[in-house]
């Protein structure tokens, strides 16, 4: 058995523009704050330790009104500009030809993940699309990955790989006892992880 588990934002899809637009709409309507740049929003999301409420909305805690506003706005916004990274679709098809089982483990809500991947035409490639709302602890905890591995009936003699673009993905894989590869084509162009990939087609060499 061969399994590839992918992070979504910054690994499979470029969602930076839509996330930034929705964050800035919350800032404008609820807090009368100026716009943040796309670069700042992506960097903030990928920090190892961060308080996004403070970074995005200048509040110590994520207020319910901001959460509800963001989710309502992002539901429509998330499919406006989203795109697959170059080579992702072809690599997914090639992995399936190699009989690699494919799933997604993302800290985004499952409903957004399914909506965006469907919009990009690849949702049917995945057996499981698991968002943070499906588990009690998101990445870097191992729970999301273990859920998928258990559904497959994974055993240690099988091959499993996590592909992601930040340290949370690498840590989750380590905690779950599987290998990980760092994607540098998306949100995080620089990696200190021992296995880094410059393009999606390099994943094929790992299977």
PyMOL commands that set and color helices and strands:
alter all, ss='L'
color gray80, all
select helices_A, chain A and resi 16-31+38-45+52-57+64-77+88-97+110-119+123-125+132-134+143-152+167-176+200-206
alter helices_A, ss='H'
color red, helices_A
select strands_A, chain A and resi 2-6+13-14+83-84+100-105+128-130+159-164+179-183+196-197
alter strands_A, ss='S'
color yellow, strands_A
deselect
rebuild
show_as cartoon
